[in-house]
């Protein structure tokens, strides 16, 4: 049943112009940034060849591309998640969903997997850019795998936060703005002052601090665990919120 709900959400995304517009705009922006970074590499290639232990093509192009992708998708994901539950509540179809032979866990996981499938499609389209360089250059596939794993975990966290915010309101605009605000807060927590216990804790909770090591080719199980815990926390909160709605709380 979870897969049925997921496929329904996934298909419904492609029935609206929003999903197609997002795919086109994200590819256009990231394609421009990718080509700009390639131009920088070509410009400095003679100097790089004369250096010992010079950074390679992957090290110059990929971290910048995925770093920009994370910021752009932080803006985009709330637009995708805003309708997941808020639109059901606004259209008064949430009660019908509750009456189906589905648990709240199945509903939440189904909707979450549906949006996650779309984000994986988007991630695959982004991956085609650096992979196209294999036609004429050698790439650091380990760095690529680390970077895209980090971006996948980051997007999964974005989707979980957006889904929870969508359960709190019937207004899709409010859901989008609150999702963006929450994600931006998690992103900039490391901007707080360091050196104090509170500042260190806030920096540890920053999404950016647990994403950056992946861009450097470093896989730390603590960073992966942070993303998984963030996802699990907001999915549990979403389930509890829908349970409260179902019970009239």
C-alpha positions as CSV (number, residue, x, y, z in Angstrom):
1,X,0.0,0.0,0.0
2,X,2.9,2.3,0.7
3,X,4.1,1.8,-2.9
4,X,0.6,2.5,-4.2
5,X,0.4,5.9,-2.4
6,X,4.0,6.7,-3.5
7,X,3.3,6.0,-7.2
8,X,0.1,8.0,-7.0
9,X,2.0,11.0,-5.6
10,X,4.8,10.6,-8.1
11,X,2.4,10.5,-11.1
12,X,0.4,13.4,-9.8
13,X,3.6,15.5,-9.7
14,X,4.0,15.1,-13.5
15,X,0.4,16.0,-14.1
16,X,1.1,19.5,-13.0
17,X,3.3,22.1,-14.8
18,X,5.1,22.8,-11.5
19,X,7.2,19.6,-11.6
20,X,8.2,20.1,-15.3
21,X,9.0,23.8,-14.7
22,X,11.2,22.8,-11.7
23,X,13.1,20.2,-13.7
24,X,13.7,22.7,-16.5
25,X,14.7,25.6,-14.4
26,X,17.0,23.6,-12.1
27,X,18.8,22.0,-15.1
28,X,19.1,25.4,-16.8
29,X,20.7,27.1,-13.8
30,X,22.9,24.2,-12.8
31,X,23.9,23.7,-16.5
32,X,25.1,27.3,-16.7
33,X,27.0,27.0,-13.4
34,X,28.6,23.7,-14.6
35,X,29.8,25.1,-17.9
36,X,31.1,28.2,-16.1
37,X,33.1,26.0,-13.8
38,X,34.5,24.0,-16.8
39,X,35.6,27.3,-18.3
40,X,37.5,28.1,-15.1
41,X,39.2,24.8,-15.3
42,X,40.2,25.3,-18.9
43,X,41.5,28.8,-18.1
44,X,43.8,27.6,-15.3
45,X,44.7,24.2,-16.8
46,X,48.2,25.2,-17.9
47,X,49.1,26.4,-14.4
48,X,47.5,23.3,-12.9
49,X,49.7,21.0,-15.1
50,X,52.8,22.7,-13.8
51,X,51.8,22.1,-10.1
52,X,52.6,19.1,-8.0
53,X,49.5,17.4,-6.6
54,X,47.3,19.9,-8.4
55,X,43.5,19.4,-8.0
56,X,41.9,17.4,-10.8
57,X,38.9,18.2,-13.0
58,X,36.5,16.5,-10.5
59,X,37.8,18.4,-7.5
60,X,37.4,21.7,-9.3
61,X,34.0,21.2,-10.9
62,X,32.0,18.8,-8.7
63,X,32.1,20.4,-5.2
64,X,31.1,23.8,-6.6
65,X,28.3,22.2,-8.7
66,X,26.8,20.2,-5.8
67,X,27.2,23.1,-3.4
68,X,25.2,25.3,-5.6
69,X,22.7,22.5,-6.2
70,X,22.1,22.2,-2.5
71,X,21.3,25.9,-2.2
72,X,19.0,25.9,-5.2
73,X,17.2,22.8,-4.1
74,X,16.7,24.3,-0.6
75,X,14.5,26.8,-2.4
76,X,12.9,24.3,-4.7
77,X,11.9,21.4,-2.4
78,X,9.4,23.4,-0.3
79,X,7.5,24.1,-3.6
80,X,7.3,20.3,-4.2
81,X,6.3,19.3,-0.6
82,X,3.9,22.1,0.1
83,X,0.9,20.3,-1.4
84,X,1.5,16.8,0.0
85,X,-1.0,17.2,2.9
86,X,-2.0,20.8,2.9
87,X,-3.8,20.4,-0.4
88,X,-5.6,17.3,0.8
89,X,-6.8,19.3,3.8
90,X,-7.8,22.3,1.7
91,X,-9.7,20.2,-0.7
92,X,-11.3,18.3,2.2
93,X,-10.1,14.9,0.9
94,X,-8.0,14.2,4.0
95,X,-11.0,12.6,5.7
96,X,-11.4,10.3,2.7
97,X,-7.7,9.3,2.9
98,X,-8.2,8.6,6.6
99,X,-11.1,6.3,5.8
100,X,-9.0,4.2,3.5
101,X,-7.6,0.9,4.9
102,X,-4.2,2.6,5.5
103,X,-2.4,3.4,8.7
104,X,-1.0,6.9,9.2
105,X,2.5,5.4,8.8
106,X,1.6,4.1,5.4
107,X,0.1,7.4,4.3
108,X,3.2,9.4,5.4
109,X,5.7,7.0,4.1
110,X,3.8,6.7,0.8
111,X,3.7,10.4,0.3
112,X,7.3,10.8,1.4
113,X,8.5,8.1,-1.1
114,X,6.6,9.7,-3.9
115,X,8.4,13.0,-3.5
116,X,11.6,11.2,-2.9
117,X,11.3,9.4,-6.3
118,X,10.9,12.7,-8.0
119,X,14.0,14.1,-6.2
120,X,16.0,11.0,-7.3
121,X,15.0,11.7,-10.9
122,X,16.2,15.3,-10.5
123,X,19.4,14.0,-8.9
124,X,19.9,11.7,-11.8
125,X,19.6,14.5,-14.3
126,X,22.1,16.6,-12.3
127,X,24.5,13.6,-12.3
128,X,24.5,13.5,-16.1
129,X,26.4,16.7,-16.2
130,X,29.7,15.5,-14.6
131,X,29.2,12.0,-16.1
132,X,29.2,13.5,-19.5
133,X,32.9,14.4,-19.0
134,X,33.8,10.7,-19.0
135,X,33.7,11.0,-22.8
136,X,36.9,12.9,-22.8
137,X,38.4,13.0,-19.3
138,X,39.0,10.8,-16.3
139,X,37.1,11.5,-13.2
140,X,37.4,10.8,-9.5
141,X,34.5,8.4,-9.2
142,X,34.9,8.0,-5.5
143,X,34.6,11.8,-5.0
144,X,31.5,11.8,-7.3
145,X,29.9,8.9,-5.4
146,X,30.5,10.7,-2.0
147,X,29.2,14.0,-3.3
148,X,26.0,12.6,-4.8
149,X,25.4,10.4,-1.7
150,X,25.6,13.5,0.4
151,X,23.2,15.4,-1.8
152,X,20.8,12.5,-1.8
153,X,20.7,12.4,2.0
154,X,20.4,16.2,2.1
155,X,17.4,16.1,-0.3
156,X,15.8,13.3,1.7
157,X,16.1,15.5,4.8
158,X,14.6,18.5,2.9
159,X,11.6,16.4,1.9
160,X,11.0,15.1,5.4
161,X,11.0,18.6,6.8
162,X,8.7,19.9,4.0
163,X,6.3,17.0,4.5
164,X,6.0,17.8,8.2
165,X,5.3,21.5,7.5
166,X,2.7,20.5,5.0
167,X,0.8,18.5,7.8
168,X,0.5,21.7,9.9
169,X,-1.7,23.8,7.6
170,X,-4.2,23.8,4.8
171,X,-2.5,26.6,3.0
172,X,0.1,25.5,0.5
173,X,1.8,28.9,0.5
174,X,2.2,28.8,4.3
175,X,3.6,25.3,4.1
176,X,6.2,26.4,1.5
177,X,7.3,29.4,3.4
178,X,7.5,27.6,6.7
179,X,9.5,24.8,5.1
180,X,11.9,27.2,3.5
181,X,12.3,29.0,6.9
182,X,13.0,25.8,8.8
183,X,15.5,24.5,6.2
184,X,17.3,27.8,6.0
185,X,17.5,27.8,9.8
186,X,19.1,24.4,9.8
187,X,21.4,25.5,7.1
188,X,22.8,28.6,8.8
189,X,23.0,27.3,12.4
190,X,26.8,27.2,12.0
191,X,26.8,30.9,11.6
192,X,26.4,31.3,15.4
193,X,29.4,32.2,17.5
194,X,31.9,29.3,18.1
195,X,33.8,28.7,21.2
196,X,30.8,28.4,23.5
197,X,28.9,25.3,24.4
198,X,25.7,26.6,22.8
199,X,27.5,27.8,19.7
200,X,29.2,24.4,19.3
201,X,25.9,22.5,19.7
202,X,24.2,24.8,17.1
203,X,27.1,24.3,14.7
204,X,26.8,20.5,15.1
205,X,23.1,20.7,14.2
206,X,23.8,22.6,11.0
207,X,22.9,20.8,7.8
208,X,25.8,22.4,6.0
209,X,28.4,21.1,8.4
210,X,27.1,17.5,7.8
211,X,27.0,18.0,4.0
212,X,30.4,19.6,3.4
213,X,32.5,16.5,4.2
214,X,30.7,14.5,1.4
215,X,31.7,17.2,-1.1
216,X,35.4,16.7,0.0
217,X,35.1,12.9,-0.6
218,X,34.9,12.1,3.1
219,X,32.3,9.6,4.2
220,X,31.7,9.8,8.0
221,X,29.1,7.5,9.5
222,X,28.3,10.3,12.0
223,X,27.3,12.6,9.2
224,X,25.2,9.9,7.5
225,X,23.6,9.1,10.9
226,X,22.7,12.8,11.4
227,X,20.8,12.9,8.1
228,X,19.0,9.7,8.8
229,X,18.0,10.8,12.3
230,X,16.7,14.1,10.9
231,X,14.6,12.3,8.3
232,X,13.3,9.8,10.9
233,X,12.4,12.6,13.4
234,X,10.3,14.6,11.0
235,X,8.6,11.5,9.6
236,X,7.6,10.5,13.1
237,X,6.4,14.1,13.8
238,X,4.3,13.9,10.5
239,X,2.8,10.6,11.6
240,X,1.9,11.9,15.0
241,X,0.4,15.1,13.5
242,X,-1.9,13.1,11.2
243,X,-2.8,10.8,14.0
244,X,-4.0,13.8,16.0
245,X,-6.0,15.0,13.0
246,X,-7.6,11.5,12.6
247,X,-8.6,11.4,16.3
248,X,-9.9,15.0,16.1
249,X,-7.1,16.3,18.5
